[in-house]
Amino acid sequence: MKLIYRLHLSFGLLLIFILAVTATLIYPLLLDTLVENQRKDLREQASRLMTSTLATPLIPAKKTEPAQLQKAIPLAPTTQAVLAAPGDKVFFSTLTEEKAKELLDIAKQVNPQTGISQGKDGKYIVEKFTLPPQSGQPMSAITAVMATPLSEVKSMQLALFQRMMIILSIGGIMAFLLSMVITRRIVKPLTELRKELKKVENRNFNEVRLIRSGGEIGEVASSVYQLAGELDKYQLSQKQFFQNASHELKTPLMSIQGYAEGIKDGIFTGERADKGLDVIVNECERLKKIVTEMILLAKLESEDVIFNMDKVPIQNLINEVIERINPLAFKKGLTIESNCKVSEKNIYIVADREKILQALINITGNATRYAKKTISINAAAGDHTIDIEITDDGEGIPKQLLPFLFQRFTKGKGGETGLGLAISRAIVERCRGQITAANLPSGGAAFILRIPRSR
């Protein structure tokens, strides 16, 4: 069953359950409320009746006509009233004599908590109000018995309950219709998002579009869109990787094959054969280096166990990089400068010493190809990271090369395998750091490694 139908069914069942529970709880509560209100009304009517009796004394020997008293004191149409003196002597009643005596008998059996008593023809709500004799009054103590058939209250209860259920049902239907609209608005982006995920499943990453929605669904849709973009870039980089890798491997293999066949067939002899063998050896070394760096890069990007994280003193690390690169820099007539802008003497980073050293050597060695006179290695300490900046005074990085600089087989002028910077990026990222490259306004390139600082 689709999600939208499940939501509609769930909400519908929830409304039915709420209505059922409401009806079960309200129906008896409604009766209790009506009975209590009726008892209160009977007491007020009895009070008014007794007050009128005292104001206009009635002669017990002669019963007051109901119409006369009804005119003087308005009673509810369903109210049954009896005024009696001690000994159940009735001097006024809205009932016949037989019914009046029956009501007096019913009043003796009334439940004081509920105010309900059982009669011959049904249950009654009964209230008794006794007024002791007053000084100057010729009458004895008077008892007013007021009653209303419970069936009348139940009829009122049923009528009110029916009206309430009609109102609740209409409200429930309106709520259900509103929920259908809201549910459709919620589910529609999910349905569209599922279609976009199908595109991701079929690897059509460039066809994925951003689904506009609010709240968490919007965040998920945005994440899926960004994921598709990253996967598209990754897929493109993989294609480029295989193309570049095949090209990088194919070129030396063609040279090796060409010279090997030429020597075998006797085309190259003597000095030319020796030169061909030298080319074969050099190309084999180049192939070996490419394969070794490709294997290293694959390990760096996939294996955690090859990283041994530890505290590494930043000053010692930079000094070792300079010592390793100095012979090459001296050979090319370059000067390496270092400036650590740190307030403490010994500041440490968290990294694998050998791996981060290799990354710094790769970047600094790369700088020796393009620098004119000077290479600078600077370090600055932040609250949580250490920034290591390696700059040169060369011509800088071509703008078209900058976005792809750390991808595999991306080579600038004079580059070798195109894997050095990719390896450096993998090392820095596995050390939970970041590496960026940019051109300096004054000319030259700048590489910044941001590594977590040890505490």
Phi and psi in degrees as a GROMACS rama.xvg file:
@    title "Ramachandran Plot"
@    xaxis  label "Phi"
@    yaxis  label "Psi"
@TYPE xy
-65.5984  155.618  LYS-2
-60.011  -39.9424  LEU-3
-64.4276  -37.4993  ILE-4
-72.1823  -35.9679  TYR-5
-64.1499  -40.3798  ARG-6
-65.7629  -42.511  LEU-7
-61.978  -45.2393  HIS-8
-63.731  -42.4956  LEU-9
-63.3272  -44.6192  SER-10
-68.2011  -37.7806  PHE-11
-63.2776  -44.8935  GLY-12
-64.1582  -37.0585  LEU-13
-63.921  -41.6122  LEU-14
-64.0915  -43.4768  LEU-15
-61.417  -42.0592  ILE-16
-63.7197  -43.168  PHE-17
-63.6926  -42.9928  ILE-18
-63.2635  -40.979  LEU-19
-64.6467  -45.3237  ALA-20
-64.5467  -41.6816  VAL-21
-61.4172  -44.4646  THR-22
-63.2288  -42.2854  ALA-23
-63.4322  -37.5719  THR-24
-83.4517  -37.2467  LEU-25
-76.7325  -36.2934  ILE-26
-57.6799  -52.998  TYR-27
-68.7564  -34.0734  PRO-28
-64.203  -36.0075  LEU-29
-63.5385  -40.8034  LEU-30
-64.7614  -44.8593  LEU-31
-60.1772  -40.4371  ASP-32
-66.6981  -43.6476  THR-33
-65.7852  -40.085  LEU-34
-63.0038  -43.3091  VAL-35
-65.0971  -41.6025  GLU-36
-64.9335  -37.9033  ASN-37
-66.8875  -39.5167  GLN-38
-63.1721  -41.9787  ARG-39
-62.566  -41.8188  LYS-40
-65.6167  -39.1158  ASP-41
-64.2925  -39.1805  LEU-42
-64.1729  -42.0259  ARG-43
-64.6948  -41.0005  GLU-44
-64.8105  -38.8044  GLN-45
-65.0241  -39.5471  ALA-46
-63.2266  -45.798  SER-47
-63.9323  -37.5224  ARG-48
-65.1022  -43.137  LEU-49
-68.7043  -39.2744  MET-50
-62.4303  -42.3417  THR-51
-65.4299  -35.1688  SER-52
-64.9885  -41.7  THR-53
-70.7456  -35.8347  LEU-54
-69.4267  -35.8615  ALA-55
-126.432  90.049  THR-56
-57.1374  134.343  PRO-57
-98.7533  142.021  LEU-58
-84.795  120.201  ILE-59
-60.833  -30.6567  PRO-60
-68.1863  -28.1478  ALA-61
-119.72  117.058  LYS-62
-70.2396  138.938  LYS-63
-76.3709  135.638  THR-64
-66.9146  139.823  GLU-65
-57.9203  -38.6601  PRO-66
-62.7438  -35.1937  ALA-67
-65.4825  -47.8747  GLN-68
-70.199  -37.12  LEU-69
-60.1584  -34.2211  GLN-70
-71.2204  -39.5516  LYS-71
-73.5463  -40.9238  ALA-72
-129.596  104.817  ILE-73
-63.0548  125.698  PRO-74
-111.063  153.951  LEU-75
-64.979  147.519  ALA-76
-57.7272  -32.2146  PRO-77
-91.5129  -0.16159  THR-78
-80.7444  131.82  THR-79
-108.503  125.812  GLN-80
-126.523  141.406  ALA-81
-138.101  129.395  VAL-82
-107.576  125.941  LEU-83
-136.916  146.683  ALA-84
-93.9707  173.869  ALA-85
-54.4705  143.361  PRO-86
86.6372  15.3336  GLY-87
57.1789  35.5892  ASP-88
-84.5082  109.201  LYS-89
-84.1668  124.644  VAL-90
-115.774  -6.13328  PHE-91
-154.856  141.402  PHE-92
-159.491  145.672  SER-93
-87.3053  1.63127  THR-94
-115.793  174.306  LEU-95
-70.6541  165.759  THR-96
-60.0947  -42.1719  GLU-97
-64.7031  -44.8064  GLU-98
-67.3293  -33.9237  LYS-99
-64.5139  -44.3531  ALA-100
-65.082  -37.3989  LYS-101
-63.7329  -38.6923  GLU-102
-66.288  -36.8306  LEU-103
-64.2507  -37.5048  LEU-104
-67.7339  -40.3239  ASP-105
-62.4513  -38.162  ILE-106
-63.7495  -26.2704  ALA-107
-75.1185  -18.8976  LYS-108
-106.433  10.0916  GLN-109
-67.6579  143.741  VAL-110
-80.227  118.514  ASN-111
-64.5104  -25.5797  PRO-112
-79.5742  -43.6686  GLN-113
-95.9752  -22.1071  THR-114
73.2492  18.6231  GLY-115
-113.515  138.879  ILE-116
-137.377  152.787  SER-117
-94.0006  127.803  GLN-118
-110.201  -177.123  GLY-119
-67.9212  -37.5848  LYS-120
-107.841  23.6651  ASP-121
134.956  -175.337  GLY-122
-92.1402  152.2  LYS-123
-131.198  149.331  TYR-124
-94.4849  119.313  ILE-125
-123.599  137.347  VAL-126
-131.785  132.19  GLU-127
-110.073  138.598  LYS-128
-136.654  111.3  PHE-129
-108.515  130.073  THR-130
-115.172  116.718  LEU-131
-66.8653  158.963  PRO-132
-62.5461  142.979  PRO-133
-102.775  150.473  GLN-134
-63.8295  134.001  SER-135
88.9255  -2.23269  GLY-136
-100.53  136.586  GLN-137
-78.6057  -13.3722  PRO-138
-89.5567  158.111  MET-139
-83.6798  -173.068  SER-140
-59.1212  137.923  ALA-141
-114.816  136.208  ILE-142
-117.023  126.089  THR-143
-102.64  124.504  ALA-144
-110.101  116.288  VAL-145
-114.065  134.987  MET-146
-143.155  151.476  ALA-147
-138.573  133.236  THR-148
-59.3529  133.312  PRO-149
-63.5519  -27.3696  LEU-150
-61.808  -32.906  SER-151
-64.9895  -42.3017  GLU-152
-67.0397  -38.5886  VAL-153
-66.0961  -35.3511  LYS-154
-62.9654  -41.8403  SER-155
-65.1028  -39.2557  MET-156
-60.6116  -46.4846  GLN-157
-64.0637  -41.7001  LEU-158
-63.411  -44.7697  ALA-159
-65.7493  -39.9859  LEU-160
-64.4221  -42.2149  PHE-161
-62.2855  -44.3188  GLN-162
-62.8379  -42.0778  ARG-163
-63.7509  -42.2442  MET-164
-67.7101  -34.991  MET-165
-63.0163  -45.0985  ILE-166
-62.9549  -45.1463  ILE-167
-64.7836  -38.2279  LEU-168
-66.0451  -43.07  SER-169
-62.4303  -43.1614  ILE-170
-62.3537  -39.6355  GLY-171
-64.8564  -41.6409  GLY-172
-63.3647  -43.336  ILE-173
-64.0393  -40.1712  MET-174
-64.4268  -38.511  ALA-175
-65.9585  -43.1038  PHE-176
-63.2812  -41.1773  LEU-177
-63.9066  -40.2953  LEU-178
-64.3281  -34.1532  SER-179
-63.101  -41.1529  MET-180
-65.2073  -46.615  VAL-181
-64.9353  -43.1119  ILE-182
-61.5374  -41.7315  THR-183
-61.9823  -39.5914  ARG-184
-67.5679  -31.0113  ARG-185
-77.4404  -42.6462  ILE-186
-76.8996  -30.4375  VAL-187
-56.8827  -48.2353  LYS-188
-61.4057  -33.7021  PRO-189
-66.2162  -39.4636  LEU-190
-63.339  -43.9447  THR-191
-66.0103  -36.7893  GLU-192
-65.2338  -35.8764  LEU-193
-62.9095  -38.8029  ARG-194
-63.3597  -39.4627  LYS-195
-67.9857  -35.7757  GLU-196
-66.6702  -31.5594  LEU-197
-62.0518  -36.9811  LYS-198
-64.9417  -39.9279  LYS-199
-63.5431  -41.8768  VAL-200
-60.7909  -37.2854  GLU-201
-87.0451  5.80995  ASN-202
65.5463  27.8781  ARG-203
-94.8402  64.1856  ASN-204
-64.4708  -35.5979  PHE-205
-73.5855  -10.6372  ASN-206
-93.1447  -8.22039  GLU-207
-70.5968  130.559  VAL-208
-112.381  159.163  ARG-209
-81.3356  124.901  LEU-210
-88.4996  122.504  ILE-211
-82.9305  122.463  ARG-212
-162.191  167.562  SER-213
-105.678  172.613  GLY-214
64.9444  -150.919  GLY-215
-65.1575  -34.6544  GLU-216
-63.5141  -40.8157  ILE-217
-62.3723  -38.8981  GLY-218
-65.4588  -42.4321  GLU-219
-63.6672  -44.2079  VAL-220
-60.6004  -41.966  ALA-221
-64.1506  -39.9552  SER-222
-64.277  -41.2459  SER-223
-63.5865  -41.7401  VAL-224
-62.9391  -44.2911  TYR-225
-66.0322  -39.1613  GLN-226
-61.3992  -43.5729  LEU-227
-61.5402  -39.8081  ALA-228
-62.5662  -43.3335  GLY-229
-66.5129  -40.4397  GLU-230
-65.6174  -36.1353  LEU-231
-64.4057  -43.1239  ASP-232
-63.3649  -40.9824  LYS-233
-64.6174  -43.3271  TYR-234
-62.3932  -41.7995  GLN-235
-64.3222  -41.0082  LEU-236
-66.0259  -35.3028  SER-237
-65.6871  -42.3804  GLN-238
-61.1934  -45.0606  LYS-239
-63.4708  -36.558  GLN-240
-61.7548  -48.9849  PHE-241
-65.4389  -37.1372  PHE-242
-64.6697  -47.7333  GLN-243
-67.083  -40.7807  ASN-244
-62.9473  -45.1723  ALA-245
-62.4968  -37.794  SER-246
-68.3521  -43.7194  HIS-247
-65.5371  -34.7268  GLU-248
-82.1105  -31.3467  LEU-249
-70.2333  -38.461  LYS-250
-61.094  -53.5428  THR-251
-65.7922  -33.5286  PRO-252
-63.8714  -37.6916  LEU-253
-65.2558  -39.8011  MET-254
-64.3342  -44.2991  SER-255
-62.169  -46.6735  ILE-256
-62.8124  -42.6623  GLN-257
-62.2533  -48.4471  GLY-258
-69.3298  -38.1167  TYR-259
-63.5188  -44.5884  ALA-260
-66.7795  -38.3384  GLU-261
-62.9948  -42.0717  GLY-262
-68.1321  -40.8774  ILE-263
-63.5001  -42.0001  LYS-264
-83.3057  0.360028  ASP-265
80.1165  11.6455  GLY-266
-70.4843  -41.0177  ILE-267
-102.455  121.319  PHE-268
-133.432  161.875  THR-269
61.5979  -128.221  GLY-270
-64.6323  -35.7122  GLU-271
-67.002  -35.04  ARG-272
-67.4962  -40.3675  ALA-273
-63.521  -40.2509  ASP-274
-64.5639  -39.0681  LYS-275
-63.6864  -39.2337  GLY-276
-65.9371  -38.1472  LEU-277
-62.4895  -40.9353  ASP-278
-62.7399  -42.2288  VAL-279
-60.5309  -45.1451  ILE-280
-62.8281  -45.9009  VAL-281
-62.7948  -42.4683  ASN-282
-67.4056  -34.846  GLU-283
-64.4197  -41.207  CYS-284
-62.7583  -40.7185  GLU-285
-64.0551  -43.2869  ARG-286
-61.0418  -42.8992  LEU-287
-61.909  -40.5594  LYS-288
-66.8252  -42.9506  LYS-289
-62.036  -47.3605  ILE-290
-64.0461  -40.4625  VAL-291
-62.7045  -44.2635  THR-292
-69.5191  -34.2977  GLU-293
-64.4168  -42.8646  MET-294
-64.6773  -42.2783  ILE-295
-62.0872  -44.5345  LEU-296
-62.171  -40.7908  LEU-297
-62.8715  -40.2316  ALA-298
-67.3298  -41.8635  LYS-299
-61.9258  -34.1239  LEU-300
-87.3313  -10.4584  GLU-301
-126.334  -25.6108  SER-302
-108.27  130.796  GLU-303
-87.3337  -29.8973  ASP-304
-68.0373  -19.1819  VAL-305
-80.1301  -3.79788  ILE-306
-103.024  124.251  PHE-307
-112.748  93.6685  ASN-308
-73.5998  137.153  MET-309
-157.819  173.071  ASP-310
-81.489  125.603  LYS-311
-121.455  122.847  VAL-312
-69.1155  125.953  PRO-313
-66.1379  -39.4313  ILE-314
-65.6513  -44.1309  GLN-315
-63.806  -37.0434  ASN-316
-63.8254  -45.0542  LEU-317
-66.9595  -38.4621  ILE-318
-62.2777  -38.6853  ASN-319
-69.4583  -37.3482  GLU-320
-61.2665  -44.0215  VAL-321
-63.9078  -41.3485  ILE-322
-62.2055  -39.083  GLU-323
-70.7265  -35.6823  ARG-324
-90.4886  -20.8478  ILE-325
-53.0564  -45.4281  ASN-326
-58.1674  -42.9246  PRO-327
-67.4717  -40.1927  LEU-328
-66.051  -41.1836  ALA-329
-63.1525  -38.9539  PHE-330
-62.9366  -33.0936  LYS-331
-96.0194  3.9714  LYS-332
74.1603  32.6229  GLY-333
-106.563  153.675  LEU-334
-114.36  135.046  THR-335
-107.24  121.525  ILE-336
-106.823  151.002  GLU-337
-138.358  138.655  SER-338
-148.993  110.259  ASN-339
-98.0568  109.906  CYS-340
-89.7182  71.7652  LYS-341
-127.856  146.627  VAL-342
-84.5942  -22.4421  SER-343
-101.936  153.316  GLU-344
-71.5677  -46.549  LYS-345
-115.664  107.952  ASN-346
-117.914  135.915  ILE-347
-115.427  150.094  TYR-348
-113.501  161.86  ILE-349
-102.289  112.009  VAL-350
-166.673  171.982  ALA-351
-85.2615  116.965  ASP-352
-57.7365  -49.6302  ARG-353
-66.2831  -38.8602  GLU-354
-70.9921  -44.6584  LYS-355
-68.6662  -31.3773  ILE-356
-64.5263  -41.1337  LEU-357
-62.8788  -41.2122  GLN-358
-62.0266  -44.577  ALA-359
-65.7617  -38.5855  LEU-360
-66.5882  -39.9821  ILE-361
-59.1616  -45.7517  ASN-362
-70.5112  -43.2842  ILE-363
-67.0387  -40.4482  THR-364
-63.0183  -36.5131  GLY-365
-64.1465  -37.3209  ASN-366
-65.9885  -30.1878  ALA-367
-65.5258  -20.5328  THR-368
-75.1293  -27.2098  ARG-369
-115.577  -15.1346  TYR-370
-69.0108  149.255  ALA-371
-93.1549  -47.909  LYS-372
-134.782  -38.3834  LYS-373
-131.532  142.963  THR-374
-123.731  131.69  ILE-375
-116.012  137.15  SER-376
-122.546  112.838  ILE-377
-121.804  152.435  ASN-378
-135.208  137.851  ALA-379
-134.494  135.928  ALA-380
-96.3883  131.664  ALA-381
-106.802  -172.178  GLY-382
-67.3785  -38.0038  ASP-383
-125.122  -9.79749  HIS-384
-136.507  165.13  THR-385
-118.83  128.066  ILE-386
-99.2892  120.805  ASP-387
-108.021  119.09  ILE-388
-113.578  126.629  GLU-389
-117.204  118.109  ILE-390
-125.893  158.25  THR-391
-136.924  168.846  ASP-392
-107.124  32.7171  ASP-393
-82.4699  -154.651  GLY-394
-86.5988  -7.86707  GLU-395
90.7387  -179.207  GLY-396
-95.8795  131.191  ILE-397
-55.8239  137.723  PRO-398
-59.5912  -37.8388  LYS-399
-69.7204  -15.9017  GLN-400
-92.8605  -22.7385  LEU-401
-55.481  -47.0539  LEU-402
-64.2152  -22.406  PRO-403
-112.037  14.8221  PHE-404
-60.883  -36.7343  LEU-405
-98.1299  12.3371  PHE-406
-86.3521  159.766  GLN-407
-63.5667  141.194  ARG-408
62.4009  22.5336  PHE-409
-89.0071  114.378  THR-410
-122.619  138.263  LYS-411
-92.0334  -171.295  GLY-412
-65.1794  123.716  LYS-413
86.5461  6.25403  GLY-414
-71.9818  160.534  GLY-415
-100.692  -88.3139  GLU-416
-93.128  -20.3212  THR-417
77.6158  16.5119  GLY-418
-112.826  -11.0547  LEU-419
-60.959  -48.8915  GLY-420
-70.2166  -33.6773  LEU-421
-63.7789  -39.6182  ALA-422
-65.5125  -43.0749  ILE-423
-60.7944  -45.1329  SER-424
-59.0246  -45.9711  ARG-425
-60.9239  -41.3658  ALA-426
-64.4991  -48.6544  ILE-427
-62.0229  -44.236  VAL-428
-66.9944  -36.432  GLU-429
-71.2745  -19.4007  ARG-430
-89.0154  15.9163  CYS-431
63.5148  31.4406  ARG-432
-114.528  -172.556  GLY-433
-135.253  148.757  GLN-434
-132.404  134.663  ILE-435
-135.653  159.734  THR-436
-136.311  147.277  ALA-437
-158.754  166.551  ALA-438
-96.543  138.813  ASN-439
-78.1318  145.491  LEU-440
-58.9773  -32.1245  PRO-441
-83.7532  -3.32212  SER-442
106.812  150.191  GLY-443
98.0945  170.987  GLY-444
-110.629  153.22  ALA-445
-132.925  130.179  ALA-446
-115.846  127.872  PHE-447
-118.673  123.322  ILE-448
-106.412  119.647  LEU-449
-106.204  108.295  ARG-450
-112.866  141.866  ILE-451
-58.3922  139.428  PRO-452
-91.1273  141.946  ARG-453
-83.4487  143.251  SER-454
